[in-house]
Amino acid sequence: MRTRVHPLSRATYDVREDGLVEVTDRGTTGVFDAAGRWVGGELRHCDPQLCGWLAGPQLPVGVPGNPKDFVAR
């Protein structure tokens, strides 16, 4: 799963196997599509740019320089 922590809100963004993004912020969770549109859950807001970056169109795995292949810190 591609997972990132939002640099400002500290919310966790996880891309699920079905391509949706699960966002957890202070114990509240919501599910969003790649455009940042709410799909379900208690949390109803997210960063649509981060959702798009994580769950939008992807380069093939292993392409050199794809930042999503780097380990998150």
Backbone as numpy.savetxt, mean C-alpha at the origin, in Angstrom:
# Nx Ny Nz CAx CAy CAz Cx Cy Cz
4.37 -9.96 0.33 3.53 -8.79 0.33 4.42 -7.54 0.33
4.05 -6.56 -0.46 4.76 -5.28 -0.43 4.18 -4.47 0.72
5.04 -4.07 1.65 4.61 -3.33 2.82 5.46 -2.09 2.98
4.81 -0.98 3.27 5.52 0.27 3.56 4.83 0.99 4.70
5.61 1.75 5.47 5.07 2.61 6.51 5.06 4.02 5.96
3.90 4.69 6.05 3.77 6.05 5.54 4.71 6.96 6.32
5.50 7.79 5.64 6.51 8.60 6.33 5.93 9.67 7.26
4.72 10.11 7.03 4.14 11.16 7.88 3.16 10.60 8.91
2.21 9.80 8.47 1.18 9.29 9.38 1.63 8.07 10.17
2.67 7.37 9.68 3.17 6.12 10.25 2.18 4.96 10.08
1.15 5.14 9.25 0.22 4.06 8.94 0.95 3.01 8.10
0.54 1.75 8.23 1.15 0.66 7.48 0.28 0.33 6.27
0.91 0.26 5.10 0.24 -0.05 3.84 0.76 -1.40 3.36
-0.14 -2.39 3.27 0.20 -3.75 2.82 -0.60 -4.07 1.57
0.08 -4.54 0.53 -0.61 -4.99 -0.67 -0.97 -6.46 -0.47
-2.27 -6.75 -0.57 -2.75 -8.12 -0.39 -2.59 -8.91 -1.68
-2.80 -10.22 -1.59 -2.69 -11.11 -2.75 -3.70 -10.74 -3.84
-4.85 -10.18 -3.46 -5.86 -9.81 -4.45 -5.61 -8.45 -5.10
-4.49 -7.79 -4.74 -4.12 -6.52 -5.35 -4.66 -5.30 -4.62
-5.46 -5.50 -3.59 -5.96 -4.37 -2.80 -4.95 -4.02 -1.72
-5.07 -2.80 -1.18 -4.14 -2.32 -0.17 -4.85 -2.27 1.17
-4.25 -2.93 2.16 -4.78 -2.88 3.51 -3.98 -1.84 4.29
-4.67 -0.84 4.83 -4.02 0.24 5.56 -4.42 0.12 7.02
-3.41 0.13 7.89 -3.65 0.08 9.33 -3.06 1.33 9.95
-3.91 2.08 10.65 -3.49 3.33 11.28 -4.03 3.36 12.71
-3.13 3.27 13.68 -3.48 3.31 15.10 -4.55 2.27 15.46
-4.39 1.06 14.94 -5.29 -0.03 15.27 -6.56 -0.11 14.43
-6.78 0.86 13.56 -7.95 0.85 12.69 -7.49 0.46 11.29
-8.27 -0.42 10.64 -7.87 -0.94 9.33 -8.94 -0.66 8.28
-8.47 -0.38 7.07 -9.34 -0.21 5.92 -8.70 -0.83 4.70
-9.50 -1.11 3.68 -9.02 -1.71 2.44 -9.34 -0.75 1.30
-8.35 -0.55 0.41 -8.46 0.42 -0.67 -7.95 -0.20 -1.96
-8.42 0.34 -3.10 -7.90 -0.13 -4.38 -6.65 0.68 -4.73
-6.07 0.42 -5.89 -4.83 1.08 -6.29 -4.99 2.58 -6.50
-6.22 3.05 -6.68 -6.47 4.48 -6.85 -6.77 5.16 -5.51
-6.77 4.40 -4.43 -7.03 4.95 -3.11 -8.51 5.03 -2.77
-9.35 4.36 -3.55 -10.79 4.35 -3.26 -11.09 3.31 -2.18
-11.91 3.70 -1.22 -12.27 2.83 -0.11 -13.06 1.63 -0.61
-12.70 0.44 -0.11 -13.39 -0.81 -0.46 -14.12 -1.36 0.76
-13.50 -1.27 1.93 -14.12 -1.79 3.14 -13.28 -1.51 4.36
-13.86 -1.79 5.53 -13.16 -1.60 6.79 -13.55 -0.31 7.48
-13.06 -0.16 8.71 -13.38 1.03 9.51 -12.65 2.28 9.02
-11.39 2.13 8.66 -10.59 3.27 8.19 -11.06 3.65 6.79
-11.41 4.91 6.59 -11.99 5.32 5.32 -11.14 6.34 4.58
-9.91 6.59 5.03 -9.03 7.52 4.33 -7.63 6.91 4.21
-6.93 7.32 3.17 -5.58 6.81 2.92 -4.83 7.82 2.06
-3.59 7.51 1.77 -2.79 8.31 0.84 -2.92 7.63 -0.53
-3.70 8.22 -1.44 -3.91 7.56 -2.74 -2.63 7.40 -3.56
-1.68 8.31 -3.40 -0.42 8.18 -4.14 0.36 6.96 -3.68
0.38 6.71 -2.37 1.10 5.54 -1.87 0.39 4.25 -2.29
-0.94 4.26 -2.28 -1.69 3.09 -2.76 -1.36 2.81 -4.23
-1.33 3.86 -5.04 -1.02 3.70 -6.46 0.40 3.22 -6.69
1.33 3.73 -5.89 2.73 3.35 -6.05 2.93 1.88 -5.68
2.25 1.43 -4.64 2.42 0.05 -4.19 1.60 -0.95 -5.00
0.35 -0.60 -5.32 -0.56 -1.57 -5.93 -0.86 -1.31 -7.40
-0.35 -0.21 -7.93 -0.59 0.10 -9.34 0.26 -0.77 -10.26
0.34 -0.41 -11.53 1.14 -1.20 -12.48 2.58 -1.37 -11.99
3.09 -2.57 -12.13 4.41 -2.91 -11.60 5.37 -3.31 -12.71
6.65 -3.02 -12.49 7.69 -3.56 -13.35 7.82 -5.05 -13.05
8.28 -5.83 -13.99 8.48 -7.26 -13.71 9.43 -7.45 -12.53
9.19 -8.47 -11.73 10.04 -8.77 -10.58 11.46 -9.02 -11.06
12.41 -8.45 -10.35 13.81 -8.65 -10.67 14.41 -7.62 -11.61
13.60 -6.69 -12.12 14.14 -5.64 -12.98 15.04 -4.76 -12.11
16.30 -4.59 -12.49 17.21 -3.79 -11.67 16.69 -2.36 -11.47
16.77 -1.90 -10.26 16.36 -0.52 -9.97 14.92 -0.36 -9.57
14.13 -1.43 -9.54 12.75 -1.31 -9.09 12.78 -1.11 -7.58
12.42 0.09 -7.07 12.55 0.36 -5.64 11.66 -0.52 -4.77
10.64 -1.13 -5.34 9.78 -1.99 -4.54 10.44 -3.33 -4.23
11.54 -3.64 -4.96 12.29 -4.86 -4.67 13.27 -4.65 -3.51
13.50 -3.40 -3.13 14.45 -3.12 -2.05 13.78 -3.40 -0.71
14.57 -3.75 0.28 14.05 -4.02 1.62 13.63 -2.69 2.25
12.42 -2.65 2.81 11.92 -1.45 3.49 12.66 -1.27 4.80
12.96 -0.03 5.12 13.65 0.26 6.39 12.75 0.98 7.32
